[in-house]
Amino acid sequence: MTDFCFDIKPLFPEAIIKVSSDLLPQNFSGKRFMCADVTLKMAEVIDRMGQLSATAQDLINPVTTAQRLEKSDNQTVYLMADGKEGANGVVVGLLKVGTKDLYLYDETGQVHKVQRAPAVLDFYVHESRQRCGLGKELFEAMLAEEKWTPSKLSVDRPSQKLILFMARHYGLVRTIPQANHFVLYEGYFHGVSPSMPLLQATKSVPAILAAGSERQRTSAMTFHVGEANYRKRRLQDPQQQSCSTTDLLSSRCNSDCSMAEIIQGSRARGTNASHAADGQISRTNVRHT
Ligand SMILES: CC(C)(COP(=O)(O)OP(=O)(O)OC[C@H]1O[C@@H](n2cnc3c(N)ncnc32)[C@H](O)[C@@H]1OP(=O)(O)O)[C@@H](O)C(=O)NCCC(=O)NCCS
C-alpha cells in the first residue's frame, strides 16, 4: 500500500481527486499559505505513484512525474485514496490523461491529423488492490469529468492488463492498428468527421490493417507471458523510437519521422511475423509522454 510520512487526508477532500499543473487538488479551498505545503506533498504522491506504475509496467523511466505535470498545460492526473487505511490514509491509484495531436489511421487506411485527441497516458492501481473494481471506478470518474467515451480514447502503449481491462469493462477488443505507439479501438472514427484525410493509403494497407486488427483481437483475449518480455525488450532498444505529432513539433523524438515513414511503419508492422507471435500492437519504443 502506498503510505506517506504525512497525513494524506487534507490532500483528498474526496476519494478521487483531479490534479493539474498547479499540483493542487481541483477546487482546493485552503488558505494561501497552505498551498506550498500541499503542492510539495502532492508532488511526492505523484512521483511515488508514477514510479510504482513504471515498475509495474517494466518501464525504465516513469511516465508520470510531478515535474512533467507542472510543465504541461493539457495533462491531468486523477488520484484515488483510501483515507480509512492506517493513520495517514493510503493512495491506491493513479490515472493520467491528456490530449495529443496525432496522425491516426481510420479503418479504411486513411491517415488523419487529429488535434487534441483524448489519450490515456498512464494508469496504475496498487498491486494489493487490483481486480477489486478500483481501476474501473477511477476510470469512470475520469470519463465523467472529461466527458469522454471509452471508444474515443487513444491509449498510449497499453499493457496486457489494460488491454484486458478495456475488453472486460467496455467491450473494446478490436483495434485500428496505428503506426505510432497509440492504440485506437474500432468506433473511434464513428459519428465524427475528423480532419480531411492527409493521405490515401496504398491498396495493400487495408489488408495489412485487417490482419493487424485480428492479431490485436487475439492478443486482447489471451494473456501471455510474452507481454512482459515484449515490454522489457522494446524498452531496451531506444533506437526504435516512434513519434507523435507533438513529439515531432517539440523535437523530443530521436529519430526523424515523416508521413512516409508513418506509412512505412505500418507496412513493416503488417509484415513482421514476430509481432504476431508476441501479440505486439505498437512499434518498439521508450515512453516519453
Ligand atoms: C490496469 C489496472 C490499472 C486495472 O486496475 P484494476 O483495479 O485491477 O481494475 P478493475 O478491478 O476495475 O478491473 C479488473 C479487470 O482488469 C483486468 N486486469 C486487471 N489486473 C489483471 C491481471 N493481473 N491479470 C489479468 N487481467 C487483469 C481484467 O480484465 C480484470 O477483470 P477480471 O478480474 O474480471 O478478469 C491495474 O491492473 C494495474 O495497475 N496494472 C499494472 C499497471 C498497468 O499495466 N497499467 C496500464 C498502463 S498502460
The ligand as an ORCA input file, in Angstrom:
! r2SCAN-3c Opt
* xyz 0 1
  C      -4.694     -1.933    -15.418
  C      -5.057     -1.616    -13.972
  C      -4.895     -0.122    -13.707
  C      -6.543     -2.015    -13.750
  O      -6.910     -1.702    -12.413
  P      -7.798     -2.693    -11.550
  O      -8.154     -2.015    -10.278
  O      -7.130     -4.015    -11.459
  O      -9.106     -2.808    -12.490
  P     -10.549     -3.371    -12.140
  O     -10.523     -4.147    -10.867
  O     -11.529     -2.268    -12.249
  O     -10.784     -4.335    -13.366
  C     -10.256     -5.631    -13.361
  C     -10.081     -6.095    -14.789
  O      -8.854     -5.554    -15.338
  C      -8.104     -6.617    -15.955
  N      -6.990     -6.992    -15.070
  C      -6.526     -6.266    -14.033
  N      -5.492     -6.900    -13.444
  C      -5.301     -8.046    -14.123
  C      -4.391     -9.123    -14.006
  N      -3.461     -9.166    -13.035
  N      -4.466    -10.147    -14.880
  C      -5.383    -10.132    -15.844
  N      -6.291     -9.139    -16.009
  C      -6.244     -8.105    -15.165
  C      -9.102     -7.768    -16.054
  O      -9.874     -7.574    -17.205
  C      -9.940     -7.573    -14.824
  O     -11.207     -8.183    -14.881
  P     -11.380     -9.658    -14.211
  O     -10.805     -9.574    -12.841
  O     -12.860     -9.883    -14.232
  O     -10.619    -10.599    -15.096
  C      -4.196     -2.441    -12.986
  O      -4.307     -3.791    -13.301
  C      -2.730     -2.055    -12.965
  O      -2.339     -1.132    -12.292
  N      -1.886     -2.779    -13.695
  C      -0.440     -2.535    -13.655
  C      -0.051     -1.285    -14.398
  C      -0.547     -1.310    -15.820
  O      -0.433     -2.289    -16.532
  N      -1.122     -0.164    -16.245
  C      -1.595      0.066    -17.566
  C      -0.715      1.108    -18.201
  S      -0.742      1.029    -19.952
*
